[in-house]
Amino acid sequence: QVQLVESGGGLVQAGGSLRLSCAASGSISIFNTMGWYRQAPGKQRELVASITSGGSLIYADSVKGRFTISTDNAKNTVYLQMTSLKPDDTAVYYCHAQKRSWFNYWGQGTQVTVST
């Protein structure tokens, strides 16, 4: 069974940086798409960034130019480098992986809190 384990969240001041990691229990090459979602209290979960097996990238408009998604296949890990953090970035961040059209996997989430 696929397991996704997130790490790297924490408390940071506005303008600071964090790098989130998502370590998979096996090769991430089996997934069509991997990405990061976030959910703030009282809000819907939203896509932050995604990367396909072919290398196509998608970023939410709110994070373009500030966040970068990347993978390290040798480490079975997906990263989200976050810079110039804003209080509105405060949320629980979830790693997501999709295989074909009907297999979806989620990490447990990691809290990111950006203070002023």
C-alpha positions as CSV (number, residue, x, y, z in Angstrom):
1,Q,0.0,0.0,0.0
2,V,1.3,3.4,-0.9
3,Q,2.2,5.7,2.0
4,L,3.0,9.4,1.7
5,V,4.7,11.1,4.6
6,E,5.0,14.8,4.8
7,S,7.5,16.9,6.7
8,G,8.9,20.4,6.8
9,G,6.0,22.4,8.1
10,G,6.2,24.9,10.9
11,L,6.0,28.5,12.0
12,V,7.7,31.1,9.9
13,Q,7.5,34.9,9.7
14,A,6.1,36.6,6.6
15,G,8.7,36.8,4.0
16,G,10.4,33.7,5.1
17,S,10.9,30.3,3.5
18,L,10.0,26.7,4.1
19,R,10.6,23.5,2.2
20,L,8.0,20.7,2.5
21,S,8.9,17.1,1.7
22,C,6.7,14.2,0.8
23,A,8.4,10.9,1.0
24,A,6.7,8.0,-0.7
25,S,7.0,4.4,0.3
26,G,7.9,3.3,-3.2
27,S,8.9,4.7,-6.5
28,I,7.1,7.9,-7.4
29,S,7.5,7.0,-11.1
30,I,4.3,5.0,-10.9
31,F,2.2,8.1,-10.5
32,N,0.8,10.1,-13.3
33,T,0.7,13.3,-11.2
34,M,1.9,14.4,-7.8
35,G,1.1,17.6,-6.2
36,W,0.5,19.7,-3.1
37,Y,-2.8,20.9,-1.8
38,R,-3.6,23.1,1.1
39,Q,-6.6,23.7,3.3
40,A,-7.1,26.6,5.6
41,P,-9.8,26.6,8.3
42,G,-13.2,27.1,6.9
43,K,-12.0,26.9,3.3
44,Q,-11.9,24.4,0.6
45,R,-8.9,22.3,-0.2
46,E,-7.1,23.9,-3.1
47,L,-4.4,22.8,-5.5
48,V,-1.2,24.7,-4.9
49,A,1.2,23.0,-7.3
50,S,1.4,19.8,-9.3
51,I,3.8,18.0,-11.6
52,T,3.1,15.2,-14.0
53,S,5.3,12.3,-14.9
54,G,6.1,14.2,-18.1
55,G,7.3,17.2,-16.2
56,S,4.4,19.5,-16.8
57,L,3.9,22.0,-14.0
58,I,0.9,23.8,-12.7
59,Y,0.8,26.5,-10.0
60,A,-2.0,28.3,-8.4
61,D,-1.9,32.0,-9.4
62,S,-1.5,33.0,-5.8
63,V,1.8,31.2,-5.5
64,K,3.4,31.6,-8.9
65,G,6.9,33.0,-8.6
66,R,7.1,32.1,-4.9
67,F,6.6,28.3,-4.8
68,T,8.5,25.6,-6.7
69,I,7.5,21.9,-6.9
70,S,10.2,19.4,-7.7
71,T,10.9,15.7,-7.4
72,D,13.8,13.5,-6.6
73,N,13.1,10.1,-8.0
74,A,16.1,8.5,-6.3
75,K,14.8,9.5,-3.0
76,N,11.1,8.9,-3.8
77,T,10.4,12.4,-2.7
78,V,8.4,15.4,-3.9
79,Y,9.3,18.8,-2.6
80,L,7.5,22.2,-2.3
81,Q,9.9,25.0,-1.9
82,M,8.1,28.0,-0.5
83,T,9.6,31.5,-0.4
84,S,8.2,35.0,0.3
85,L,5.6,33.4,2.5
86,K,2.5,35.4,3.3
87,P,0.0,35.0,6.2
88,D,-2.5,33.9,3.5
89,D,-0.3,30.8,2.9
90,T,-1.2,29.6,6.4
91,A,-2.9,26.2,6.0
92,V,-2.4,22.5,6.3
93,Y,-0.5,21.3,3.3
94,Y,-1.2,17.8,1.9
95,C,0.8,15.7,-0.5
96,H,-1.2,14.0,-3.2
97,A,-0.4,11.3,-5.8
98,Q,-2.5,9.9,-8.5
99,K,-2.1,6.8,-10.5
100,R,-4.1,6.5,-13.6
101,S,-7.6,7.9,-13.1
102,W,-8.9,6.0,-10.1
103,F,-6.1,5.7,-7.6
104,N,-5.5,8.6,-5.3
105,Y,-3.3,8.9,-2.3
106,W,-2.9,11.5,0.4
107,G,-0.4,12.3,3.0
108,Q,-1.4,13.2,6.6
109,G,-0.8,16.9,6.1
110,T,1.7,19.2,7.6
111,Q,0.9,22.6,9.2
112,V,2.3,25.8,7.8
113,T,1.8,28.9,9.8
114,V,3.0,32.3,8.6
115,S,3.0,35.1,11.1
116,T,3.2,38.8,10.6
